Amino acid sequence: MNNKQVEEVIKAIIAGKYSWACVLILRFNGYDPLHYIPYRTYIRLLKDNYQMDRTGVN
């Protein structure tokens, strides 16, 4: 994980969003979160936490 990704995980932990932090850790390390958590839970976490990057940086 690079520094920006670590900061994002830390922000999620500080905000008390531990499930989202787990999803981020899995994704940033190349794992598919759907192998570890139920589909409905994953989709809910995405809807609740994912912010589209509108700056054009992917």
C-alpha positions, 0 to 999 in steps of 0.5 A, spaced: 500 500 500 502 506 498 502 512 503 495 515 500 492 508 501 494 508 508 492 514 510 485 513 507 485 506 511 487 510 517 481 515 516 476 510 516 478 507 522 478 514 526 471 515 523 469 508 526 468 505 519 472 499 521 468 494 516 470 500 510 477 499 513 477 492 512 474 493 505 479 498 503 485 493 506 483 488 502 482 492 495 489 495 496 492 489 497 489 486 491 484 481 494 477 481 492 472 483 498 467 479 495 471 472 497 471 474 504 464 478 505 457 477 503 455 481 497 449 485 500 454 487 505 459 489 500 454 493 496 452 497 502 459 499 504 460 501 497 454 505 497 455 508 504 462 510 503 465 510 496 466 517 494 467 518 486 474 521 485 471 527 480 478 530 479 480 525 474 485 521 478 484 514 478 
